[in-house]
Every structure is written in structure tokens, then in C-alpha cells.
Amino acid sequence: QYEDERILKEDVQDLLRRVFLTSSPELTKSYPALTPCKFRVALKDGTVHTMDKPDYEGFFSHPMNWETVVGKFEALSGPHTGAALREEIVDAVSRLDAIEARELAALLGRVQDPG
């Protein structure tokens, strides 16, 4: 698995070296109501793909659904928690309006330090 992670990191780093960002006053003027962006991807064969997006999933104008939030949490916390603890944390977060903050803090205190 370590070798796979190293390869993935190299792939991501290679991709990042080929990504260029520019700002646009035209797009920025609608912030903070929206966070628009335009994507342009040019492939080696000359094909160009473009996409305009007014915001992103997770922004207040385009909230993530609960299943997506839980999936993202599972993916990010998996290396640092067991399945049972993740389930307890998800349950606690789903009941935030009915629990005390210390209950969630105690669960988060059981997460393992990756370092």
C-alpha cells in the first residue's frame, strides 16, 4: 500500500505542475454570493474540454447531501480511526442539536494522531 500511495502522490504532483490558475475580475465580482470558475483542460491530442461552474459542492448555495458528507468523512478519517469510532462520530454529528459539545469533543479526542 505504501508504494501505491507514493505513486499516487507522484501522479498528483505531476498533475499539479501542469495546472495553471488565473484570476478574473468578471468572476470575482459575484463573490461571496457565488464562487464561479471556468475550467479549461487541453489534452495531449489537442482536444480541449471546458466547463463553467457558478459554485462548488459544499458551498452554501450548493450544499453537500448527508451521504456525501459522511463519505468524505469516512475517506479522510479512515486512516486515523476504526469503523466503530467513525460511526459514533457520524451519529453524534447527526444529533448536534441534541447533544452537549463535550460528547463530540470526547469522541474526537479518541482519534489517533497520524504523526
Biopython code that builds the backbone (N, CA, C, O; Angstrom):
import numpy as np
from Bio.PDB.StructureBuilder import StructureBuilder

atoms = [
    (1, "GLN", "N", (0.832, -1.200, 0.000)),
    (1, "GLN", "CA", (0.000, 0.000, 0.000)),
    (1, "GLN", "C", (0.871, 1.257, 0.000)),
    (1, "GLN", "O", (0.546, 2.232, -0.678)),
    (2, "TYR", "N", (1.971, 1.244, 0.751)),
    (2, "TYR", "CA", (2.837, 2.426, 0.784)),
    (2, "TYR", "C", (3.308, 2.779, -0.617)),
    (2, "TYR", "O", (3.311, 3.952, -0.992)),
    (3, "GLU", "N", (3.708, 1.778, -1.396)),
    (3, "GLU", "CA", (4.179, 2.021, -2.757)),
    (3, "GLU", "C", (3.075, 2.666, -3.592)),
    (3, "GLU", "O", (3.342, 3.595, -4.355)),
    (4, "ASP", "N", (1.835, 2.181, -3.456)),
    (4, "ASP", "CA", (0.713, 2.765, -4.183)),
    (4, "ASP", "C", (0.503, 4.218, -3.790)),
    (4, "ASP", "O", (0.229, 5.057, -4.648)),
    (5, "GLU", "N", (0.628, 4.526, -2.502)),
    (5, "GLU", "CA", (0.451, 5.906, -2.037)),
    (5, "GLU", "C", (1.533, 6.808, -2.608)),
    (5, "GLU", "O", (1.259, 7.945, -2.993)),
    (6, "ARG", "N", (2.766, 6.303, -2.664)),
    (6, "ARG", "CA", (3.867, 7.089, -3.210)),
    (6, "ARG", "C", (3.626, 7.382, -4.684)),
    (6, "ARG", "O", (3.843, 8.506, -5.136)),
    (7, "ILE", "N", (3.180, 6.382, -5.434)),
    (7, "ILE", "CA", (2.896, 6.569, -6.856)),
    (7, "ILE", "C", (1.774, 7.582, -7.036)),
    (7, "ILE", "O", (1.857, 8.462, -7.894)),
    (8, "LEU", "N", (0.721, 7.457, -6.224)),
    (8, "LEU", "CA", (-0.389, 8.397, -6.317)),
    (8, "LEU", "C", (0.100, 9.819, -6.043)),
    (8, "LEU", "O", (-0.262, 10.753, -6.758)),
    (9, "LYS", "N", (0.913, 9.976, -5.015)),
    (9, "LYS", "CA", (1.418, 11.307, -4.707)),
    (9, "LYS", "C", (2.231, 11.860, -5.872)),
    (9, "LYS", "O", (2.136, 13.048, -6.182)),
    (10, "GLU", "N", (3.032, 11.010, -6.525)),
    (10, "GLU", "CA", (3.802, 11.468, -7.676)),
    (10, "GLU", "C", (2.876, 11.865, -8.816)),
    (10, "GLU", "O", (3.117, 12.869, -9.487)),
    (11, "ASP", "N", (1.808, 11.081, -9.047)),
    (11, "ASP", "CA", (0.841, 11.413, -10.091)),
    (11, "ASP", "C", (0.176, 12.746, -9.805)),
    (11, "ASP", "O", (0.013, 13.572, -10.703)),
    (12, "VAL", "N", (-0.204, 12.953, -8.569)),
    (12, "VAL", "CA", (-0.862, 14.206, -8.193)),
    (12, "VAL", "C", (0.103, 15.365, -8.358)),
    (12, "VAL", "O", (-0.267, 16.412, -8.889)),
    (13, "GLN", "N", (1.326, 15.189, -7.911)),
    (13, "GLN", "CA", (2.321, 16.253, -8.045)),
    (13, "GLN", "C", (2.584, 16.570, -9.517)),
    (13, "GLN", "O", (2.724, 17.737, -9.884)),
    (14, "ASP", "N", (2.651, 15.543, -10.355)),
    (14, "ASP", "CA", (2.847, 15.756, -11.796)),
    (14, "ASP", "C", (1.691, 16.551, -12.379)),
    (14, "ASP", "O", (1.902, 17.473, -13.167)),
    (15, "LEU", "N", (0.468, 16.198, -11.995)),
    (15, "LEU", "CA", (-0.698, 16.938, -12.474)),
    (15, "LEU", "C", (-0.657, 18.387, -12.000)),
    (15, "LEU", "O", (-0.945, 19.299, -12.776)),
    (16, "LEU", "N", (-0.305, 18.605, -10.752)),
    (16, "LEU", "CA", (-0.266, 19.968, -10.220)),
    (16, "LEU", "C", (0.746, 20.845, -10.955)),
    (16, "LEU", "O", (0.545, 22.053, -11.079)),
    (17, "ARG", "N", (1.823, 20.249, -11.438)),
    (17, "ARG", "CA", (2.818, 21.025, -12.193)),
    (17, "ARG", "C", (2.268, 21.476, -13.544)),
    (17, "ARG", "O", (2.835, 22.364, -14.180)),
    (18, "ARG", "N", (1.168, 20.869, -13.985)),
    (18, "ARG", "CA", (0.590, 21.220, -15.276)),
    (18, "ARG", "C", (-0.717, 21.988, -15.146)),
    (18, "ARG", "O", (-1.427, 22.181, -16.133)),
    (19, "VAL", "N", (-1.034, 22.422, -13.944)),
    (19, "VAL", "CA", (-2.258, 23.190, -13.710)),
    (19, "VAL", "C", (-1.885, 24.656, -13.533)),
    (19, "VAL", "O", (-0.969, 24.993, -12.783)),
    (20, "PHE", "N", (-2.604, 25.513, -14.230)),
    (20, "PHE", "CA", (-2.341, 26.945, -14.162)),
    (20, "PHE", "C", (-3.624, 27.657, -13.756)),
    (20, "PHE", "O", (-4.701, 27.344, -14.262)),
    (21, "LEU", "N", (-3.507, 28.597, -12.856)),
    (21, "LEU", "CA", (-4.648, 29.364, -12.372)),
    (21, "LEU", "C", (-4.489, 30.819, -12.752)),
    (21, "LEU", "O", (-3.393, 31.378, -12.709)),
    (22, "THR", "N", (-5.605, 31.418, -13.125)),
    (22, "THR", "CA", (-5.620, 32.856, -13.366)),
    (22, "THR", "C", (-6.863, 33.419, -12.698)),
    (22, "THR", "O", (-7.852, 32.707, -12.522)),
    (23, "SER", "N", (-6.819, 34.671, -12.332)),
    (23, "SER", "CA", (-7.994, 35.294, -11.722)),
    (23, "SER", "C", (-8.730, 36.100, -12.776)),
    (23, "SER", "O", (-8.179, 36.450, -13.820)),
    (24, "SER", "N", (-9.981, 36.381, -12.479)),
    (24, "SER", "CA", (-10.807, 37.129, -13.418)),
    (24, "SER", "C", (-11.700, 38.084, -12.640)),
    (24, "SER", "O", (-12.523, 37.635, -11.843)),
    (25, "PRO", "N", (-11.560, 39.379, -12.846)),
    (25, "PRO", "CA", (-12.456, 40.330, -12.176)),
    (25, "PRO", "C", (-13.928, 40.042, -12.487)),
    (25, "PRO", "O", (-14.800, 40.255, -11.644)),
    (26, "GLU", "N", (-14.193, 39.558, -13.697)),
    (26, "GLU", "CA", (-15.570, 39.230, -14.097)),
    (26, "GLU", "C", (-16.161, 38.148, -13.182)),
    (26, "GLU", "O", (-17.323, 38.235, -12.786)),
    (27, "LEU", "N", (-15.371, 37.144, -12.855)),
    (27, "LEU", "CA", (-15.863, 36.072, -11.985)),
    (27, "LEU", "C", (-15.834, 36.478, -10.518)),
    (27, "LEU", "O", (-16.729, 36.120, -9.752)),
    (28, "THR", "N", (-14.820, 37.217, -10.134)),
    (28, "THR", "CA", (-14.651, 37.601, -8.733)),
    (28, "THR", "C", (-15.744, 38.539, -8.254)),
    (28, "THR", "O", (-16.074, 38.537, -7.068)),
    (29, "LYS", "N", (-16.313, 39.338, -9.142)),
    (29, "LYS", "CA", (-17.298, 40.336, -8.715)),
    (29, "LYS", "C", (-18.550, 39.708, -8.093)),
    (29, "LYS", "O", (-19.252, 40.385, -7.342)),
    (30, "SER", "N", (-18.845, 38.455, -8.377)),
    (30, "SER", "CA", (-20.045, 37.828, -7.805)),
    (30, "SER", "C", (-19.779, 37.184, -6.441)),
    (30, "SER", "O", (-20.698, 36.668, -5.805)),
    (31, "TYR", "N", (-18.524, 37.216, -5.996)),
    (31, "TYR", "CA", (-18.185, 36.686, -4.672)),
    (31, "TYR", "C", (-18.629, 37.691, -3.611)),
    (31, "TYR", "O", (-18.446, 38.885, -3.851)),
    (32, "PRO", "N", (-19.187, 37.328, -2.481)),
    (32, "PRO", "CA", (-19.295, 35.982, -1.927)),
    (32, "PRO", "C", (-20.615, 35.274, -2.214)),
    (32, "PRO", "O", (-20.826, 34.168, -1.717)),
    (33, "ALA", "N", (-21.500, 35.866, -2.991)),
    (33, "ALA", "CA", (-22.769, 35.193, -3.284)),
    (33, "ALA", "C", (-22.537, 33.905, -4.060)),
    (33, "ALA", "O", (-23.239, 32.915, -3.858)),
    (34, "LEU", "N", (-21.561, 33.922, -4.937)),
    (34, "LEU", "CA", (-21.181, 32.739, -5.713)),
    (34, "LEU", "C", (-19.663, 32.667, -5.767)),
    (34, "LEU", "O", (-18.969, 33.646, -5.490)),
    (35, "THR", "N", (-19.169, 31.511, -6.122)),
    (35, "THR", "CA", (-17.731, 31.348, -6.340)),
    (35, "THR", "C", (-17.527, 30.708, -7.718)),
    (35, "THR", "O", (-17.113, 29.554, -7.828)),
    (36, "PRO", "N", (-17.825, 31.476, -8.752)),
    (36, "PRO", "CA", (-17.765, 30.888, -10.092)),
    (36, "PRO", "C", (-16.334, 30.601, -10.540)),
    (36, "PRO", "O", (-15.376, 31.229, -10.089)),
    (37, "CYS", "N", (-16.229, 29.641, -11.433)),
    (37, "CYS", "CA", (-14.931, 29.343, -12.033)),
    (37, "CYS", "C", (-15.152, 28.763, -13.425)),
    (37, "CYS", "O", (-16.226, 28.256, -13.747)),
    (38, "LYS", "N", (-14.128, 28.851, -14.218)),
    (38, "LYS", "CA", (-14.133, 28.283, -15.565)),
    (38, "LYS", "C", (-12.950, 27.326, -15.645)),
    (38, "LYS", "O", (-11.828, 27.663, -15.267)),
    (39, "PHE", "N", (-13.224, 26.136, -16.142)),
    (39, "PHE", "CA", (-12.181, 25.129, -16.306)),
    (39, "PHE", "C", (-11.894, 24.966, -17.793)),
    (39, "PHE", "O", (-12.802, 24.988, -18.625)),
    (40, "ARG", "N", (-10.645, 24.808, -18.100)),
    (40, "ARG", "CA", (-10.233, 24.502, -19.470)),
    (40, "ARG", "C", (-9.151, 23.444, -19.371)),
    (40, "ARG", "O", (-8.113, 23.662, -18.746)),
    (41, "VAL", "N", (-9.396, 22.295, -19.991)),
    (41, "VAL", "CA", (-8.437, 21.192, -19.971)),
    (41, "VAL", "C", (-8.042, 20.880, -21.402)),
    (41, "VAL", "O", (-8.884, 20.551, -22.238)),
    (42, "ALA", "N", (-6.749, 20.990, -21.670)),
    (42, "ALA", "CA", (-6.218, 20.670, -23.000)),
    (42, "ALA", "C", (-5.487, 19.334, -22.918)),
    (42, "ALA", "O", (-4.560, 19.172, -22.124)),
    (43, "LEU", "N", (-5.904, 18.396, -23.731)),
    (43, "LEU", "CA", (-5.278, 17.073, -23.755)),
    (43, "LEU", "C", (-4.117, 17.039, -24.740)),
    (43, "LEU", "O", (-3.997, 17.909, -25.602)),
    (44, "LYS", "N", (-3.269, 16.035, -24.605)),
    (44, "LYS", "CA", (-2.107, 15.917, -25.483)),
    (44, "LYS", "C", (-2.503, 15.821, -26.952)),
    (44, "LYS", "O", (-1.763, 16.272, -27.826)),
    (45, "ASP", "N", (-3.673, 15.232, -27.226)),
    (45, "ASP", "CA", (-4.093, 15.073, -28.619)),
    (45, "ASP", "C", (-4.700, 16.348, -29.199)),
    (45, "ASP", "O", (-5.149, 16.352, -30.345)),
    (46, "GLY", "N", (-4.718, 17.435, -28.415)),
    (46, "GLY", "CA", (-5.242, 18.710, -28.890)),
    (46, "GLY", "C", (-6.692, 18.964, -28.511)),
    (46, "GLY", "O", (-7.186, 20.080, -28.671)),
    (47, "THR", "N", (-7.376, 17.950, -28.014)),
    (47, "THR", "CA", (-8.759, 18.120, -27.581)),
    (47, "THR", "C", (-8.811, 19.059, -26.387)),
    (47, "THR", "O", (-7.991, 18.960, -25.474)),
    (48, "VAL", "N", (-9.777, 19.969, -26.393)),
    (48, "VAL", "CA", (-9.952, 20.912, -25.289)),
    (48, "VAL", "C", (-11.355, 20.746, -24.723)),
    (48, "VAL", "O", (-12.340, 20.763, -25.461)),
    (49, "HIS", "N", (-11.435, 20.588, -23.421)),
    (49, "HIS", "CA", (-12.716, 20.497, -22.722)),
    (49, "HIS", "C", (-12.848, 21.729, -21.835)),
    (49, "HIS", "O", (-11.883, 22.141, -21.191)),
    (50, "THR", "N", (-14.040, 22.317, -21.801)),
    (50, "THR", "CA", (-14.280, 23.476, -20.944)),
    (50, "THR", "C", (-15.540, 23.254, -20.116)),
    (50, "THR", "O", (-16.427, 22.489, -20.495)),
    (51, "MET", "N", (-15.597, 23.934, -18.989)),
    (51, "MET", "CA", (-16.769, 23.866, -18.126)),
    (51, "MET", "C", (-16.831, 25.137, -17.304)),
    (51, "MET", "O", (-15.809, 25.615, -16.812)),
    (52, "ASP", "N", (-18.016, 25.681, -17.156)),
    (52, "ASP", "CA", (-18.251, 26.824, -16.287)),
    (52, "ASP", "C", (-19.065, 26.334, -15.097)),
    (52, "ASP", "O", (-20.021, 25.576, -15.264)),
    (53, "LYS", "N", (-18.688, 26.763, -13.900)),
    (53, "LYS", "CA", (-19.418, 26.389, -12.699)),
    (53, "LYS", "C", (-19.679, 27.640, -11.868)),
    (53, "LYS", "O", (-18.765, 28.439, -11.661)),
    (54, "PRO", "N", (-20.916, 27.829, -11.384)),
    (54, "PRO", "CA", (-21.229, 29.008, -10.586)),
    (54, "PRO", "C", (-20.752, 28.884, -9.138)),
    (54, "PRO", "O", (-20.586, 29.894, -8.454)),
    (55, "ASP", "N", (-20.532, 27.661, -8.670)),
    (55, "ASP", "CA", (-20.113, 27.415, -7.292)),
    (55, "ASP", "C", (-19.590, 25.984, -7.209)),
    (55, "ASP", "O", (-19.376, 25.343, -8.238)),
    (56, "TYR", "N", (-19.385, 25.489, -6.019)),
    (56, "TYR", "CA", (-18.885, 24.123, -5.848)),
    (56, "TYR", "C", (-19.720, 23.405, -4.797)),
    (56, "TYR", "O", (-20.342, 24.032, -3.940)),
    (57, "GLU", "N", (-19.721, 22.094, -4.882)),
    (57, "GLU", "CA", (-20.453, 21.303, -3.895)),
    (57, "GLU", "C", (-19.830, 21.532, -2.525)),
    (57, "GLU", "O", (-18.624, 21.370, -2.339)),
    (58, "GLY", "N", (-20.661, 21.906, -1.584)),
    (58, "GLY", "CA", (-20.194, 22.232, -0.239)),
    (58, "GLY", "C", (-20.312, 23.722, 0.052)),
    (58, "GLY", "O", (-20.295, 24.128, 1.214)),
    (59, "PHE", "N", (-20.432, 24.540, -0.991)),
    (59, "PHE", "CA", (-20.655, 25.974, -0.813)),
    (59, "PHE", "C", (-22.103, 26.161, -0.361)),
    (59, "PHE", "O", (-22.948, 25.317, -0.660)),
    (60, "PHE", "N", (-22.407, 27.246, 0.353)),
    (60, "PHE", "CA", (-23.752, 27.405, 0.902)),
    (60, "PHE", "C", (-24.843, 27.393, -0.164)),
    (60, "PHE", "O", (-25.982, 27.021, 0.120)),
    (61, "SER", "N", (-24.511, 27.790, -1.373)),
    (61, "SER", "CA", (-25.506, 27.777, -2.443)),
    (61, "SER", "C", (-25.648, 26.402, -3.100)),
    (61, "SER", "O", (-26.520, 26.201, -3.946)),
    (62, "HIS", "N", (-24.797, 25.468, -2.712)),
    (62, "HIS", "CA", (-24.797, 24.126, -3.289)),
    (62, "HIS", "C", (-24.320, 23.142, -2.211)),
    (62, "HIS", "O", (-23.266, 22.523, -2.363)),
    (63, "PRO", "N", (-25.091, 22.995, -1.120)),
    (63, "PRO", "CA", (-24.634, 22.159, -0.001)),
    (63, "PRO", "C", (-24.521, 20.687, -0.377)),
    (63, "PRO", "O", (-25.246, 20.184, -1.237)),
    (64, "MET", "N", (-23.593, 20.013, 0.291)),
    (64, "MET", "CA", (-23.455, 18.567, 0.112)),
    (64, "MET", "C", (-24.622, 17.876, 0.803)),
    (64, "MET", "O", (-25.109, 18.340, 1.834)),
    (65, "ASN", "N", (-25.064, 16.762, 0.225)),
    (65, "ASN", "CA", (-26.071, 15.982, 0.935)),
    (65, "ASN", "C", (-25.369, 15.170, 2.024)),
    (65, "ASN", "O", (-24.150, 15.005, 1.997)),
    (66, "TRP", "N", (-26.134, 14.677, 2.960)),
    (66, "TRP", "CA", (-25.574, 13.991, 4.130)),
    (66, "TRP", "C", (-24.728, 12.795, 3.715)),
    (66, "TRP", "O", (-23.664, 12.575, 4.295)),
    (67, "GLU", "N", (-25.162, 12.023, 2.738)),
    (67, "GLU", "CA", (-24.408, 10.840, 2.316)),
    (67, "GLU", "C", (-23.026, 11.226, 1.784)),
    (67, "GLU", "O", (-22.046, 10.523, 2.032)),
    (68, "THR", "N", (-22.947, 12.335, 1.058)),
    (68, "THR", "CA", (-21.656, 12.799, 0.536)),
    (68, "THR", "C", (-20.753, 13.259, 1.669)),
    (68, "THR", "O", (-19.554, 12.979, 1.663)),
    (69, "VAL", "N", (-21.321, 13.963, 2.641)),
    (69, "VAL", "CA", (-20.545, 14.414, 3.795)),
    (69, "VAL", "C", (-19.971, 13.217, 4.536)),
    (69, "VAL", "O", (-18.784, 13.190, 4.861)),
    (70, "VAL", "N", (-20.817, 12.225, 4.801)),
    (70, "VAL", "CA", (-20.364, 11.032, 5.522)),
    (70, "VAL", "C", (-19.306, 10.295, 4.713)),
    (70, "VAL", "O", (-18.317, 9.828, 5.278)),
    (71, "GLY", "N", (-19.493, 10.183, 3.407)),
    (71, "GLY", "CA", (-18.496, 9.523, 2.566)),
    (71, "GLY", "C", (-17.153, 10.231, 2.601)),
    (71, "GLY", "O", (-16.105, 9.588, 2.669)),
    (72, "LYS", "N", (-17.186, 11.549, 2.554)),
    (72, "LYS", "CA", (-15.942, 12.325, 2.618)),
    (72, "LYS", "C", (-15.278, 12.145, 3.980)),
    (72, "LYS", "O", (-14.062, 11.981, 4.068)),
    (73, "PHE", "N", (-16.080, 12.178, 5.039)),
    (73, "PHE", "CA", (-15.549, 11.958, 6.382)),
    (73, "PHE", "C", (-14.906, 10.576, 6.485)),
    (73, "PHE", "O", (-13.809, 10.439, 7.026)),
    (74, "GLU", "N", (-15.584, 9.559, 5.972)),
    (74, "GLU", "CA", (-15.051, 8.189, 6.016)),
    (74, "GLU", "C", (-13.705, 8.119, 5.302)),
    (74, "GLU", "O", (-12.753, 7.535, 5.820)),
    (75, "ALA", "N", (-13.627, 8.710, 4.121)),
    (75, "ALA", "CA", (-12.393, 8.654, 3.342)),
    (75, "ALA", "C", (-11.241, 9.369, 4.040)),
    (75, "ALA", "O", (-10.114, 8.875, 4.050)),
    (76, "LEU", "N", (-11.526, 10.530, 4.624)),
    (76, "LEU", "CA", (-10.461, 11.317, 5.247)),
    (76, "LEU", "C", (-10.055, 10.799, 6.623)),
    (76, "LEU", "O", (-8.891, 10.904, 7.010)),
    (77, "SER", "N", (-11.008, 10.245, 7.356)),
    (77, "SER", "CA", (-10.709, 9.820, 8.728)),
    (77, "SER", "C", (-10.335, 8.349, 8.832)),
    (77, "SER", "O", (-9.842, 7.907, 9.870)),
    (78, "GLY", "N", (-10.563, 7.592, 7.775)),
    (78, "GLY", "CA", (-10.294, 6.154, 7.804)),
    (78, "GLY", "C", (-8.921, 5.759, 8.326)),
    (78, "GLY", "O", (-8.823, 4.839, 9.138)),
    (79, "PRO", "N", (-7.857, 6.426, 7.887)),
    (79, "PRO", "CA", (-6.526, 6.041, 8.365)),
    (79, "PRO", "C", (-6.284, 6.336, 9.846)),
    (79, "PRO", "O", (-5.296, 5.864, 10.409)),
    (80, "HIS", "N", (-7.160, 7.101, 10.481)),
    (80, "HIS", "CA", (-6.915, 7.550, 11.845)),
    (80, "HIS", "C", (-7.935, 7.045, 12.856)),
    (80, "HIS", "O", (-7.820, 7.320, 14.050)),
    (81, "THR", "N", (-8.935, 6.306, 12.377)),
    (81, "THR", "CA", (-9.997, 5.838, 13.260)),
    (81, "THR", "C", (-10.465, 4.456, 12.834)),
    (81, "THR", "O", (-10.293, 4.048, 11.686)),
    (82, "GLY", "N", (-11.056, 3.752, 13.776)),
    (82, "GLY", "CA", (-11.698, 2.486, 13.446)),
    (82, "GLY", "C", (-13.131, 2.748, 13.004)),
    (82, "GLY", "O", (-13.664, 3.839, 13.209)),
    (83, "ALA", "N", (-13.745, 1.748, 12.399)),
    (83, "ALA", "CA", (-15.114, 1.885, 11.889)),
    (83, "ALA", "C", (-16.092, 2.242, 13.002)),
    (83, "ALA", "O", (-16.999, 3.048, 12.796)),
    (84, "ALA", "N", (-15.915, 1.648, 14.179)),
    (84, "ALA", "CA", (-16.850, 1.909, 15.279)),
    (84, "ALA", "C", (-16.779, 3.364, 15.732)),
    (84, "ALA", "O", (-17.812, 3.985, 15.977)),
    (85, "LEU", "N", (-15.568, 3.912, 15.845)),
    (85, "LEU", "CA", (-15.431, 5.303, 16.266)),
    (85, "LEU", "C", (-15.997, 6.241, 15.195)),
    (85, "LEU", "O", (-16.666, 7.223, 15.520)),
    (86, "ARG", "N", (-15.734, 5.943, 13.930)),
    (86, "ARG", "CA", (-16.299, 6.784, 12.863)),
    (86, "ARG", "C", (-17.819, 6.774, 12.928)),
    (86, "ARG", "O", (-18.457, 7.812, 12.747)),
    (87, "GLU", "N", (-18.397, 5.619, 13.183)),
    (87, "GLU", "CA", (-19.859, 5.524, 13.290)),
    (87, "GLU", "C", (-20.376, 6.349, 14.461)),
    (87, "GLU", "O", (-21.412, 7.005, 14.354)),
    (88, "GLU", "N", (-19.653, 6.317, 15.583)),
    (88, "GLU", "CA", (-20.060, 7.118, 16.742)),
    (88, "GLU", "C", (-19.974, 8.615, 16.439)),
    (88, "GLU", "O", (-20.857, 9.383, 16.821)),
    (89, "ILE", "N", (-18.911, 9.021, 15.754)),
    (89, "ILE", "CA", (-18.745, 10.441, 15.418)),
    (89, "ILE", "C", (-19.846, 10.884, 14.465)),
    (89, "ILE", "O", (-20.442, 11.943, 14.661)),
    (90, "VAL", "N", (-20.121, 10.093, 13.443)),
    (90, "VAL", "CA", (-21.188, 10.436, 12.491)),
    (90, "VAL", "C", (-22.522, 10.543, 13.217)),
    (90, "VAL", "O", (-23.297, 11.465, 12.966)),
    (91, "ASP", "N", (-22.789, 9.609, 14.111)),
    (91, "ASP", "CA", (-24.042, 9.656, 14.868)),
    (91, "ASP", "C", (-24.117, 10.929, 15.709)),
    (91, "ASP", "O", (-25.149, 11.598, 15.739)),
    (92, "ALA", "N", (-23.022, 11.260, 16.391)),
    (92, "ALA", "CA", (-23.013, 12.455, 17.239)),
    (92, "ALA", "C", (-23.241, 13.719, 16.397)),
    (92, "ALA", "O", (-24.011, 14.596, 16.787)),
    (93, "VAL", "N", (-22.577, 13.806, 15.256)),
    (93, "VAL", "CA", (-22.739, 14.983, 14.403)),
    (93, "VAL", "C", (-24.169, 15.074, 13.882)),
    (93, "VAL", "O", (-24.716, 16.169, 13.747)),
    (94, "SER", "N", (-24.768, 13.932, 13.593)),
    (94, "SER", "CA", (-26.150, 13.958, 13.098)),
    (94, "SER", "C", (-27.131, 14.423, 14.170)),
    (94, "SER", "O", (-28.269, 14.781, 13.865)),
    (95, "ARG", "N", (-26.682, 14.417, 15.436)),
    (95, "ARG", "CA", (-27.544, 14.836, 16.544)),
    (95, "ARG", "C", (-26.979, 16.070, 17.255)),
    (95, "ARG", "O", (-27.231, 16.255, 18.446)),
    (96, "LEU", "N", (-26.231, 16.904, 16.561)),
    (96, "LEU", "CA", (-25.573, 18.051, 17.201)),
    (96, "LEU", "C", (-26.528, 18.930, 17.995)),
    (96, "LEU", "O", (-26.152, 19.479, 19.030)),
    (97, "ASP", "N", (-27.742, 19.064, 17.526)),
    (97, "ASP", "CA", (-28.685, 19.918, 18.239)),
    (97, "ASP", "C", (-29.211, 19.276, 19.517)),
    (97, "ASP", "O", (-29.885, 19.942, 20.303)),
    (98, "ALA", "N", (-28.915, 17.989, 19.742)),
    (98, "ALA", "CA", (-29.449, 17.287, 20.907)),
    (98, "ALA", "C", (-28.370, 16.798, 21.873)),
    (98, "ALA", "O", (-28.694, 16.200, 22.899)),
    (99, "ILE", "N", (-27.099, 17.040, 21.565)),
    (99, "ILE", "CA", (-26.024, 16.570, 22.451)),
    (99, "ILE", "C", (-25.228, 17.756, 22.972)),
    (99, "ILE", "O", (-25.336, 18.874, 22.469)),
    (100, "GLU", "N", (-24.434, 17.482, 23.985)),
    (100, "GLU", "CA", (-23.536, 18.511, 24.520)),
    (100, "GLU", "C", (-22.235, 18.471, 23.731)),
    (100, "GLU", "O", (-21.809, 17.410, 23.275)),
    (101, "ALA", "N", (-21.612, 19.622, 23.574)),
    (101, "ALA", "CA", (-20.368, 19.722, 22.814)),
    (101, "ALA", "C", (-19.301, 18.793, 23.377)),
    (101, "ALA", "O", (-18.479, 18.270, 22.625)),
    (102, "ARG", "N", (-19.303, 18.583, 24.681)),
    (102, "ARG", "CA", (-18.272, 17.725, 25.283)),
    (102, "ARG", "C", (-18.381, 16.279, 24.816)),
    (102, "ARG", "O", (-17.380, 15.563, 24.790)),
    (103, "GLU", "N", (-19.601, 15.834, 24.441)),
    (103, "GLU", "CA", (-19.760, 14.469, 23.932)),
    (103, "GLU", "C", (-19.018, 14.304, 22.611)),
    (103, "GLU", "O", (-18.298, 13.326, 22.416)),
    (104, "LEU", "N", (-19.194, 15.259, 21.708)),
    (104, "LEU", "CA", (-18.473, 15.211, 20.441)),
    (104, "LEU", "C", (-16.974, 15.394, 20.669)),
    (104, "LEU", "O", (-16.169, 14.710, 20.037)),
    (105, "ALA", "N", (-16.590, 16.298, 21.555)),
    (105, "ALA", "CA", (-15.173, 16.520, 21.844)),
    (105, "ALA", "C", (-14.514, 15.262, 22.387)),
    (105, "ALA", "O", (-13.366, 14.974, 22.048)),
    (106, "ALA", "N", (-15.208, 14.519, 23.211)),
    (106, "ALA", "CA", (-14.657, 13.280, 23.753)),
    (106, "ALA", "C", (-14.430, 12.254, 22.640)),
    (106, "ALA", "O", (-13.420, 11.551, 22.632)),
    (107, "LEU", "N", (-15.366, 12.177, 21.714)),
    (107, "LEU", "CA", (-15.193, 11.263, 20.582)),
    (107, "LEU", "C", (-14.002, 11.685, 19.717)),
    (107, "LEU", "O", (-13.187, 10.850, 19.324)),
    (108, "LEU", "N", (-13.908, 12.976, 19.427)),
    (108, "LEU", "CA", (-12.806, 13.470, 18.609)),
    (108, "LEU", "C", (-11.470, 13.294, 19.314)),
    (108, "LEU", "O", (-10.437, 13.145, 18.662)),
    (109, "GLY", "N", (-11.484, 13.312, 20.640)),
    (109, "GLY", "CA", (-10.266, 13.085, 21.406)),
    (109, "GLY", "C", (-9.729, 11.673, 21.274)),
    (109, "GLY", "O", (-8.573, 11.421, 21.613)),
    (110, "ARG", "N", (-10.540, 10.751, 20.789)),
    (110, "ARG", "CA", (-10.117, 9.361, 20.615)),
    (110, "ARG", "C", (-9.494, 9.101, 19.246)),
    (110, "ARG", "O", (-9.015, 7.997, 18.984)),
    (111, "VAL", "N", (-9.497, 10.108, 18.370)),
    (111, "VAL", "CA", (-8.900, 9.970, 17.042)),
    (111, "VAL", "C", (-7.392, 9.867, 17.210)),
    (111, "VAL", "O", (-6.800, 10.581, 18.020)),
    (112, "GLN", "N", (-6.774, 8.977, 16.443)),
    (112, "GLN", "CA", (-5.329, 8.756, 16.547)),
    (112, "GLN", "C", (-4.552, 9.817, 15.769)),
    (112, "GLN", "O", (-4.913, 10.175, 14.648)),
    (113, "ASP", "N", (-3.480, 10.310, 16.385)),
    (113, "ASP", "CA", (-2.590, 11.293, 15.750)),
    (113, "ASP", "C", (-1.834, 10.592, 14.616)),
    (113, "ASP", "O", (-1.183, 9.574, 14.851)),
    (114, "PRO", "N", (-1.911, 11.124, 13.387)),
    (114, "PRO", "CA", (-1.225, 10.473, 12.268)),
    (114, "PRO", "C", (0.301, 10.576, 12.336)),
    (114, "PRO", "O", (1.009, 9.828, 11.660)),
    (115, "GLY", "N", (0.799, 11.497, 13.149)),
    (115, "GLY", "CA", (2.232, 11.725, 13.210)),
    (115, "GLY", "C", (2.918, 10.736, 14.049)),
    (115, "GLY", "O", (4.138, 10.794, 14.201)),
]
sb = StructureBuilder()
sb.init_structure("model")
sb.init_model(0)
sb.init_chain("A")
sb.init_seg("    ")
for serial, (resi, resn, name, xyz) in enumerate(atoms, 1):
    if name == "N":
        sb.init_residue(resn, " ", resi, " ")
    sb.init_atom(name, np.array(xyz, "f"), 0.0, 1.0, " ", f" {name:<3s}", serial, name[0])
structure = sb.get_structure()
